[in-house]
Amino acid sequence: MPAHYLILIAAVIAETVGTTALQASQQFTRLGPSIICVIAYAAAFYLLALALKTIPVGILYAMWSGLGIVFIALIGFLVFNQRLDLPAVLGIGLILLGILVIHLFSNTTTH
């Protein structure tokens, strides 16, 4: 796997950790999760900046935010017991489909 995709995956993981910590921080009233949130978001943006060296910003952001949505919805379900209705599941499926279309068929994924 090319290094820029590994960096993108690391950015998605950092963003997912940050968003999970944001939920756990209870609106920044708990110190530990609040600190994790800030550090994870800083790492996510740093990694995004690195990935921008080879992936165009529109493609990078679509893949980063789309994968983040999917992972956070899954974490919300598994960790925070947040349920999704059928339209939400279908919408998330369409996001995944969009990411696959970009990855498999677009010639603009790297520059």
Summary of the structure (lengths in Angstrom):
residues: 111
radius of gyration: 15.0
end to end distance: 16.3
largest distance: 45.2
contacts: 303
relative contact order: 0.14
helix: 77%
strand: 0%
